[in-house]
Amino acid sequence: MPHWRTEQRPRVSVAILAKAPLAGFAKTRLIPHLGAEGAAALQRWLLQRTLTTALTADIGPVTLWCTPDAGHPDFAMCRTFGPLALRQQPDGDLGKRMQAAIAGSDTLAGTLVVGTDCPVLAPGLLRQAASVLADHDATVVPAEDGGYVLIGMREASARVFTDVDWSTTRVMAQTRARLAETGWRWKEFEPLWDVDRSEDLERLIEYFPSSMNKAKA
């Protein structure tokens, strides 16, 4: 199979929204099960895995949108993984932050926005999602919990991110409604699972034992 870059396709940027792996700040819903330090260690593992996936996909420039501070040492260390831009997440809810990431992109073919909670997100899926933007306005990878793990757009749309009940099971359904309201054509992929709740930890252990070793170290 020819490499993505050899096909001369337009470059699609990847924006990763990431929390710094700070104890008491990252993966707070998992603190009762892992402790504050363990939850932060898991966030560090997820951050590095997501970054590696994005760089390996090699579909376009990768930007790490950081919170609370782009100057955190873990974000600086991420630069050693490959070509990477660091930017501060703006204030506002998740929708406003995702919209800002898309609006701040300079790739005309579009932008994929991901978080760091989905360890099974693969480079091949990022390539497929990027290719969808050649003839669709948007693309989405739903999450099994009712949200989504990836959204891609050729251009930013405030409407798609408005009146969405973030961090609830209604996110994907509401996003479909907003996309329909815009009149956009979009494609969805099969849902993936992410690590956000205590019940997700057993699956994480099954698929990625090393992740929990780090969280318990």
Summary of the structure (lengths in Angstrom):
residues: 217
radius of gyration: 16.6
end to end distance: 40.2
largest distance: 49.4
contacts: 707
relative contact order: 0.17
helix: 43%
strand: 17%
